[in-house]
Amino acid sequence: MEVIQTTIGESVLVGALACANSNGIVLPHYVSDEEIEEIKSNIETDFNITIMETKKTAYGNLILANDRGAVVDPRLKKSEIKKIADTLGVEVVPGEIAGLPYVGSLATATNKGVLAHPSIKEDERKVLMDVLKVPVDVGTVNCGVPYVATGLIGNVHGAVVGSMTTGPELFIIGQALNVVEEDE
């Protein structure tokens, strides 16, 4: 994978502020022109970039997405949900995880699986599986932190975790995101 090194609104908290999949990226209103140019210069030309003109800024915390679907904070307006759907090119459904609305911070999704907050309810898990079209497992990062996206990023090729993540947590993450090599 090619890595783009940038900030969003001069913040290094890119994961909390932006949400992307293979089709596009959703950014807060205060992203700078220079940051947008940095992103554009490192991606394909048919990639969608949407700047949300709302008071909300932490779109990485508000959206959980992969290339098959997205689950978003149920407090988002219908017009915002439509913009997200158009940008990411997927079906977008409002939902919660563990009874909480900031789904993007409570789970990490790839095109192979989802690792979610351990207190996810069964009906919430079903929504994630139906929309994202991948299995959903539960776990923690960094020695018990249930807000898994604060210490985990991944794609179909692998995952990067916080340095305090334990061996058992690594095992669960590898299984949930299907990034472990299996014997053939």
Secondary structure, DSSP 8 states (H G I E B T S, - for coil): -------BTTBS-HHHH-EE-SSEEEEETT--HHHHHHHHTTS-TT-EEEEE-SS---HHHHEEE-SSEEEE-TTS-HHHHHHHHHHHTSEEEE--BTTBS-HHHHEEE-SS-EEE-TT--HHHHHHHHHHH-S-EEE--BTTTBS-GGGSEEEETTEEEE-TT--HHHHHHHHHHTT-S----
